[in-house]
């Protein structure tokens, strides 16, 4: 199973990407944004702070071609 990170998950695009991936049955989705939230697998991150950015787990495989083009049939 692939781990997926969504940075900016509380924004318009991030919310819809997360919804789409959950509809596809993806289980390991980790979300990041600059607002507080109690959601599972969510971490508050300030992208203007280098220290905060280093808390993002970079062990993710993200292929936007599969994400964006995989739904076109």
N, C-alpha and C positions, 0 to 999 in steps of 0.2 A: 504494500500500500504506500502511496506517495503522501508525504507531508506537504501541506500547502500553506503558505503565508500570504495574508492579504494586509498590506500596509495602506492605511487610509480606509479601514473597514467601516467607519461610521459615515463616510461620504456617500454621495449618490451612486457612483460607480461601484465602490467597494461593497456597499450593501447588496447591490444587485448581483455582483459576482459571487458573494457568499451565498445568497439565496440559490443561485443557479447551481453552484457546486453541491450544496446540500440536497437539492432535488435530484442530482445525478448519483447521490449516494456516497459522496466523499465523506469520510469520517474524521480524518486528521487535518482539520482546518484551524490554523492559528491566526488570530486577528490582532492588529495593532492600529492604534490611533491616539490622538492627543487628548481625548476626553475620558472621564472616569466611567467604568462599567464593571458590573459584577458577572459578566458572561464567562462561561467556561472557555478556557484557552484564549483569553484576551489579556493583552498587556498594554498599559498606557505608555506611549513613547512620544517624546518630543523630538522631531526630526531636526530641530535647530540646535540640539544639544548633542555633541559628539559622545558624551558619556551615556546618554540615554539611547542613542542609536546602537551602541555596542551591546545593549541588552537584547537586541533582536537575534533570534536563533538563525544563523545563516546556513544551517544544514538542510536547506530546502531545495527541491528540484522544481522549477517552475518553467513550464513551456507554454507561453501564451498562444503559440500557434495551435496547440491541441485545445486549449481553453476556448479560444475565439473561433477557430475554424472547425473544431470538432462538432459543433452544433449545426453546421451548414451541410445539408444533405440534399 
